[in-house]
Structure formats: structure tokens, C-alpha cells
Amino acid sequence: MRFQRRYDYQRARCKDPTIIRKWFELVQNMIAKYGIHTDDIYNFDETGFMMGMISTGKVATSAERRGKPKSVQPGNREWATVIQAINAKGWAIPPFIVVVGKHHLRNWYEGSSLPTDWAIATTQNGWTDNETGLNWLKHFHEHTNNQSVGTYRLLILDGHECHHSADFEAYCKEKKIIPLRMPPHSSHLLQPLDVGCFGPLKKAYSREIEHLMRRSINHSTKTEFFRAFYAAFQATITEKNTKGGFRGAGLVLFDPESVISKLDVQLRTPTPAKEDTSQARPWTPKTPRTINEADSHSEYLQRRIGGHKSSSPESIINAIISNTEALKENMHEMG
């Protein structure tokens, strides 16, 4: 069984080797400019969890029960955001968890057994905002400042608006944190967390939620979310996965070609093929009326499709439509 997702053009665009190479040049230049040690390279991002939600629906169903999943999802649809940072040497900063609410409840801490250095913040919708982003940055500084080998820390991040507010930038400058933003739509290639950690984390969390369902727990509270997330975090945010993320993103060890060699889309302006244009004239498709015209049409289509890289697809599509119309007419006459 194959599952296909819509291919995102913007994501495809970021697979242009020119864009990827410029990113790695920027990383290399920043490391050299600020004398940054490998021990001081970090990546951070946020990822969302729907409490009680099983990760994106690849639920197998039998032929007899098509459309009816074997298990139902818990009813809670409350959102939580986890802001996570990892270090190139293979360790993780304690998570910063954002949940819906106005006040902190004692049982979040006593009933979930979360480590005391994990942070919980509340917002109206469980999403991050500029204030939350700044509070996370202070959390990051608190847990990395004494770990620093050099003067500066490199923080690789995406372009989320709360990651580049004026206060965020000012705090980075004050604490000698160098924020480096990846090209848009490139995190699946260039971000260590996406490459090595978030995928396994989401799957492990889904398994924990499934365990709750098997115990007939159909209402996932925050305390149960914290327990499930903690178990998933312990299982997946490991030294192996963290180092694998930095390695897979071509950052540590520094190896741009390991990423570029995997690209299968190159969006560049094509060089026009050399051809004799002395007798070239526009071709307007006509509905074929005879066998000879149909054969000629077919040969033309084969030539155009064979050389599609240097030709416009519009006339090919029109020709196919004309052939289809002819086929319909013939079938009608034969009927």
C-alpha cells in the first residue's frame, strides 16, 4: 500500500542545489567569523501535538471494514507545542512545553513525573507567540551558557515570526548567541531536528496514545499528555538520533555534498536546445479525421513527449485532447 502526499512546489524549489550550497557557505562563514566550536552548535524548532491524536492517519483497514479504523481516537483535541533544542555533540536542552491555559496546575508536575528542569508555559491556544519565544530563549541560555566552549553559540532555526522579534534579536546579541535562519521550506533537508528527531518522536508519542486507548482511556488530559510525551521523548531524543540529525543535515561533520547528492529536483532556467528554426512555424492541433492523420498525430506526440524538456506542454495537451475527441467521434459513429 502506497501513501502519496501532494508535492509542495515551494519545498521543491528549495531543492535547487544553488540555494542549498549558499546555505552551507553561510554556515561555514559564520563558524569561521565567530570562531564557533562544534560543541557550541545548536538547532531548535517547535513541533505541535494534538492531545489524543494518532499521527497522520495511515490506519490500515480490512476489506470487510473499509473506512472503519480498528480503533478510535480519544476525544480531546487540545493543542500543545513543544519547543526543543539539540546540540551537535548529541545532547538535548530540556523541553519547553506550551499548553492551553491561564494558570499552572499542581498535578501537571506531581502527577506526570516530569523532570524539574523541563519548562511548562501557558497560552490561550497552546501556540507560541513573541513572549513565549523570548522566554524559551532565556531557558536556552540558562541551560547552555555554562556548557559553552567558545565565546559564541550558533543557533540554527527556521523563519517563524516569534523567532526573530526585536526582543529575540536583542537578547541573542546580548548573550552572544548567533541566530542563523535556514532557507524557507528547507527544514526537511537542513534542520537536524527534522532529519533525525521529530519523526521518531511523533511515532513514539502516537504509540503511547494508542496504549491509553487500549486501556479504554478516551479523554487525554494534560497530565496524561505529559506522561505520554515524556516516555516518547526518553525513547527517541537520544544521542544517536541527535547526532544523526546533524550528520544527515550535512552540518557535523560538515558535508554539504551528503545533502546535495540526494536532491532529485533542480529548478533552474533551462538552456534552450539548439534547433533549426528556419522552417519552424506554430503548430495548431486539429482533430484527426483519417487513419493517416491519426498516425501522423501519434508520431508527433511521441516526438514532442520525447523532447518535452525543451518544449511547451500546452500543445502536447491540446493534441491529446484532439485525439480524445476523435476517438469519441469514431466510437459514436461505430455505435
Legacy VTK file of the C-alpha trace (Angstrom):
# vtk DataFile Version 3.0
C-alpha trace
ASCII
DATASET POLYDATA
POINTS 335 float
0.000 0.000 0.000
1.490 3.338 -1.046
0.663 6.658 0.562
1.295 9.705 -1.585
1.241 13.327 -0.455
0.873 16.417 -2.591
4.300 17.613 -3.695
4.836 21.161 -2.471
6.332 23.421 -5.153
7.982 25.734 -2.634
9.563 22.736 -0.973
10.721 21.522 -4.384
12.174 24.937 -5.112
14.409 24.790 -2.058
15.953 21.648 -3.543
17.804 23.810 -6.043
21.481 22.961 -5.386
22.374 26.655 -5.708
20.191 27.548 -2.715
21.496 24.630 -0.682
25.136 25.467 -1.440
24.622 29.095 -0.395
23.218 27.879 2.920
26.279 25.774 3.635
28.563 28.640 2.613
26.738 30.859 5.113
27.129 28.277 7.885
30.824 27.891 7.132
31.363 31.655 7.066
29.586 32.201 10.401
31.568 29.427 12.067
34.813 30.957 10.816
33.838 34.558 11.597
32.858 33.903 15.218
35.248 31.043 15.954
32.393 28.696 16.831
33.250 25.234 18.172
31.271 22.140 17.256
30.275 21.900 20.931
28.530 25.271 20.589
26.321 24.457 17.573
22.608 24.085 18.330
19.384 23.633 16.422
15.963 24.480 17.760
12.424 24.343 16.461
8.907 23.756 17.669
6.511 20.950 16.882
2.849 20.524 17.708
0.889 17.721 19.335
-2.845 17.223 19.329
-3.695 15.596 22.606
-5.136 12.188 21.884
-4.286 12.382 18.184
-2.626 9.499 16.370
-0.036 10.680 13.832
-1.164 11.318 10.289
-3.674 8.665 9.512
-2.073 5.629 7.940
-4.535 3.329 9.670
-4.874 0.004 7.877
-8.405 -1.269 7.369
-9.622 -4.631 6.155
-11.700 -5.054 3.009
-14.716 -6.028 5.112
-14.421 -2.924 7.318
-13.289 -0.370 4.766
-13.457 3.159 6.133
-13.764 1.943 9.731
-10.452 2.164 11.623
-9.751 -0.624 14.075
-9.526 1.855 16.945
-10.987 5.268 17.648
-9.056 8.357 18.716
-9.518 9.955 22.135
-11.929 12.856 22.163
-9.575 15.580 23.441
-8.407 17.840 20.589
-6.445 20.345 22.646
-3.200 21.613 21.146
0.257 21.616 22.730
3.529 22.945 21.337
6.968 21.645 22.256
9.981 23.902 21.695
13.074 21.748 21.512
16.783 22.362 21.034
19.592 19.882 20.459
23.369 20.142 20.435
25.723 18.837 17.758
27.512 16.699 20.353
24.368 14.659 20.896
22.567 16.099 23.907
19.234 17.894 24.232
18.165 21.001 26.108
15.215 20.275 28.445
11.960 20.719 26.503
9.825 23.840 26.764
6.165 22.777 26.568
3.371 25.230 25.742
-0.201 24.217 26.610
-3.615 25.866 26.648
-4.462 27.619 29.898
-4.057 30.634 32.151
-2.747 29.023 35.323
-0.382 26.187 36.176
-1.896 23.224 37.997
-0.059 21.283 40.674
-0.959 17.886 39.222
0.852 18.754 35.989
4.059 18.411 37.948
3.149 15.931 40.669
1.107 13.575 38.514
3.304 13.425 35.422
6.780 12.917 36.936
8.328 15.445 34.565
11.950 16.372 35.349
12.234 19.595 37.311
14.300 21.293 34.602
11.548 20.878 31.990
9.562 24.075 31.441
5.798 24.405 31.036
4.224 27.620 29.730
0.598 28.513 29.058
-1.019 30.474 26.242
-4.605 30.961 25.138
-4.377 28.427 22.313
-1.289 26.348 23.051
0.697 28.073 20.310
3.833 30.154 20.689
3.995 33.930 20.455
6.748 36.541 20.723
6.709 36.478 24.511
6.890 32.693 24.604
9.710 32.715 22.070
11.730 35.110 24.227
11.057 33.070 27.366
12.275 29.967 25.572
15.458 31.800 24.531
16.137 32.631 28.186
15.517 28.957 29.003
18.023 28.023 26.286
20.647 30.432 27.630
20.199 29.116 31.154
20.894 25.545 30.065
23.726 26.199 27.594
25.737 29.133 28.924
27.861 27.035 31.273
28.290 24.376 28.569
29.941 26.765 26.118
33.450 26.047 24.908
33.932 29.273 22.963
32.578 32.797 23.196
29.688 32.401 20.777
26.899 29.871 20.333
25.426 29.171 16.894
21.653 28.641 16.929
20.186 27.226 13.711
16.472 27.933 13.349
13.642 28.499 10.900
11.933 31.746 9.952
8.964 31.593 12.343
7.953 35.150 13.247
8.375 34.682 17.003
11.932 33.505 16.336
13.019 36.876 15.003
11.189 39.505 17.035
13.134 42.603 18.078
13.375 41.356 21.675
14.542 37.933 20.499
17.282 39.503 18.366
18.375 41.864 21.150
18.679 39.033 23.670
20.719 36.972 21.204
23.093 39.882 20.701
23.417 40.477 24.437
24.196 36.818 25.193
26.452 36.243 22.157
24.055 33.827 20.502
24.275 33.836 16.698
20.854 33.009 15.174
21.155 31.516 11.700
17.954 31.018 9.705
17.544 28.297 7.131
16.106 28.967 3.656
12.288 28.801 3.578
10.698 25.354 3.184
14.020 23.571 3.680
13.780 22.174 7.199
13.135 18.627 5.937
16.605 18.751 4.377
18.658 21.115 6.513
17.294 21.009 10.047
18.770 18.329 12.341
15.585 18.065 14.417
13.501 17.308 11.324
16.099 14.992 9.837
16.773 12.867 12.900
14.418 13.513 15.815
10.890 14.790 15.231
9.757 11.871 13.079
10.661 9.183 15.635
9.310 11.402 18.439
5.873 11.727 16.813
5.649 7.991 16.140
6.633 7.146 19.703
4.059 9.599 21.049
1.381 8.002 18.874
2.220 4.606 20.333
1.821 5.998 23.839
-1.618 7.375 22.955
-2.585 4.012 21.481
-1.658 2.402 24.791
-4.079 4.770 26.520
-6.841 3.809 24.108
-6.281 0.116 24.715
-6.878 0.815 28.388
-10.207 2.442 27.435
-8.955 5.931 28.297
-10.818 8.118 25.818
-10.142 11.537 27.311
-6.488 12.581 27.225
-5.796 15.192 29.918
-2.711 17.384 30.144
-1.261 15.125 32.826
-1.652 12.101 30.548
-0.172 14.097 27.676
2.883 14.958 29.776
3.357 11.300 30.703
3.000 10.139 27.108
5.308 12.841 25.799
7.915 12.147 28.467
8.002 8.449 27.542
8.266 9.286 23.830
10.993 11.853 24.477
13.081 9.424 26.522
12.814 6.799 23.788
13.723 8.979 20.816
15.640 12.155 21.685
18.810 10.165 22.134
22.463 10.855 21.447
22.264 8.580 18.408
19.266 10.346 16.842
20.564 13.801 17.704
23.990 13.208 16.176
22.299 11.510 13.245
20.215 14.628 12.663
23.265 16.902 12.475
25.064 14.383 10.283
22.063 13.938 7.980
21.706 17.714 7.625
25.346 17.903 6.493
26.399 20.088 9.422
28.522 17.877 11.692
30.626 16.552 10.200
30.444 19.420 7.696
29.481 17.708 4.450
27.263 19.700 2.054
27.562 17.064 -0.667
25.833 14.493 1.537
22.688 16.633 1.228
23.141 17.917 -2.312
23.756 14.421 -3.680
20.263 13.388 -2.536
18.428 16.136 -4.403
16.140 14.899 -7.167
14.691 18.245 -8.267
16.730 21.012 -9.866
14.682 24.103 -10.677
16.903 26.076 -12.982
16.231 28.133 -16.088
16.768 25.575 -18.861
19.204 26.252 -21.678
17.198 26.225 -24.924
18.085 23.297 -27.162
19.751 24.207 -30.423
17.458 23.545 -33.347
16.905 24.662 -36.911
14.274 27.373 -36.720
14.431 28.408 -40.379
11.313 26.415 -41.207
9.706 26.418 -37.768
6.146 27.650 -37.507
3.471 27.392 -34.817
1.543 24.136 -34.771
-2.182 24.210 -34.142
-3.741 20.863 -33.239
-6.601 19.624 -35.436
-8.940 16.758 -34.768
-7.702 13.849 -36.984
-10.325 12.623 -39.451
-8.463 9.793 -41.184
-6.223 6.924 -40.180
-3.233 8.688 -41.760
-3.949 11.864 -39.802
-4.268 9.860 -36.612
-0.937 8.141 -37.287
0.706 11.491 -38.025
-0.770 12.907 -34.831
0.547 9.969 -32.839
4.053 10.279 -34.292
4.052 13.970 -33.483
3.030 13.318 -29.897
5.803 10.784 -29.485
8.379 13.258 -30.792
7.130 16.076 -28.558
6.898 13.968 -25.432
10.367 12.589 -26.111
11.745 16.123 -26.198
9.499 17.606 -23.523
12.347 19.259 -21.624
12.758 21.837 -24.376
9.146 22.240 -25.440
5.972 23.739 -24.092
3.476 21.246 -22.651
0.487 23.266 -23.871
0.489 21.997 -27.436
1.021 18.428 -26.216
-2.039 18.692 -24.025
-4.083 20.156 -26.898
-3.014 17.342 -29.170
-4.026 14.742 -26.623
-7.419 16.416 -26.271
-7.905 16.403 -30.041
-7.062 12.722 -30.246
-9.528 12.017 -27.477
-12.257 13.903 -29.336
-11.573 11.948 -32.499
-11.743 8.694 -30.615
-15.074 9.696 -29.102
-16.470 10.625 -32.534
-15.346 7.336 -34.052
-16.804 5.372 -31.187
-20.081 7.282 -31.589
-20.220 6.545 -35.319
-19.428 2.891 -34.754
-22.158 2.744 -32.092
LINES 1 336
335 0 1 2 3 4 5 6 7 8 9 10 11 12 13 14 15 16 17 18 19 20 21 22 23 24 25 26 27 28 29 30 31 32 33 34 35 36 37 38 39 40 41 42 43 44 45 46 47 48 49 50 51 52 53 54 55 56 57 58 59 60 61 62 63 64 65 66 67 68 69 70 71 72 73 74 75 76 77 78 79 80 81 82 83 84 85 86 87 88 89 90 91 92 93 94 95 96 97 98 99 100 101 102 103 104 105 106 107 108 109 110 111 112 113 114 115 116 117 118 119 120 121 122 123 124 125 126 127 128 129 130 131 132 133 134 135 136 137 138 139 140 141 142 143 144 145 146 147 148 149 150 151 152 153 154 155 156 157 158 159 160 161 162 163 164 165 166 167 168 169 170 171 172 173 174 175 176 177 178 179 180 181 182 183 184 185 186 187 188 189 190 191 192 193 194 195 196 197 198 199 200 201 202 203 204 205 206 207 208 209 210 211 212 213 214 215 216 217 218 219 220 221 222 223 224 225 226 227 228 229 230 231 232 233 234 235 236 237 238 239 240 241 242 243 244 245 246 247 248 249 250 251 252 253 254 255 256 257 258 259 260 261 262 263 264 265 266 267 268 269 270 271 272 273 274 275 276 277 278 279 280 281 282 283 284 285 286 287 288 289 290 291 292 293 294 295 296 297 298 299 300 301 302 303 304 305 306 307 308 309 310 311 312 313 314 315 316 317 318 319 320 321 322 323 324 325 326 327 328 329 330 331 332 333 334
